[in-house]
Amino acid sequence: MGKILLIVNPVAGGKDKQSIVRLAGEILGKPDVVYTTHAGHATALARETDAEVVVAVGGDGTVSEVARGLAGSSKALGIVPCGSGDGLALHLGLSRNPRRALETIRRCDIEPMDYGEVNGQPFFTTTGVGFDAQVGYDFAKAETRGLLTYVRVAVRDWFSYGEDEYDVTVDGQHWHGRALMITVGNANQWGNNAKICGPASVRDGKFFVTVVKPVGSLRLLSLIPTLITGHVDKCSSAVCLEGGAVDIKRSGEAPMHIDGEPLIAGKEIAARIHPAGLKVIIGKKKELI
């Protein structure tokens, strides 16, 4: 293994990053360490470094920022997951235990993975529109954080949310109708092993698209286990499509999410796959990718 750079988000996940940095010194020798100070900092650091391995120490946002700086280069991404979801890390078979994650980086088992681009912005796990994007957008505006706040926002939005009508085209396959949410998966999950795009692979050169049709409250409760355990392709209330070019049209501006980060987007959303465009260090369970 050559030169290593740790890019550390000091506020991600509430975990003690100093202990992780000390542990990294023990396991990886003496890697360079830089702490992020503002949004976009990790992307610039990853792009400018001459390190051969760049390790994101943080949550999904930090991982995505670092990956954006590495996509298309010869540098490899390592991850010490410290967030609330850790979607890409879990998809790649990485441990949330810092010591185990650092030992995986020391083994340096590097493989290429696909990444996506949606409306000009790279993404690595999922992007999507609909109810989950609305909840994420409203949660980001809430004055408090945490699970209870998220649940409160989700319940409030559930009883006020009106499903939009969508035109979806995936490699020439067309679907039209009202949907509760649409998720475009490069990886298989939102995070925390909630596998909304269960069959997705980051090595097959295509997205897995999950369209969840409108359902009532009781039906949604019965669907949740199916939607998050990786068996969405067996769900009668979901439409599943696969392909490398995804175009979604809707009635107007509304929230969407990119790797879990909410934003307002317009009527048209276009996602394209970049096969084998990012080098990553993976865990032992290679079948996961």
Buried (B, 14 or more C-beta within 10 A) or exposed (E): BEEBBBBBBEBBBEBEBEEBBEBBBEBBEEBBBBBBEEEEBBBBBBBEBEBBBBBBBBBBBBBBBBBBBBBEBEBBBBBBBBBBBBBBBBBBBBBBEBBEBBBBBBEBBBBEBBBBBBBEBBBBBBBBBBBBBBBBBBBBEEEEEEEEEBEBBBEEBBEEBEBBEBEBBBBEEEBEEEBBBBBBBBBBBBBEBBBBBBBBBBEBEBBBBBBBBBBEEEEBEEBEEBBBEBBBBEBEBBBBBBBBBBBBBBEEEBBBBBBBBBBEBEEEBBBBBBBBBBBBBBBEEEEBB
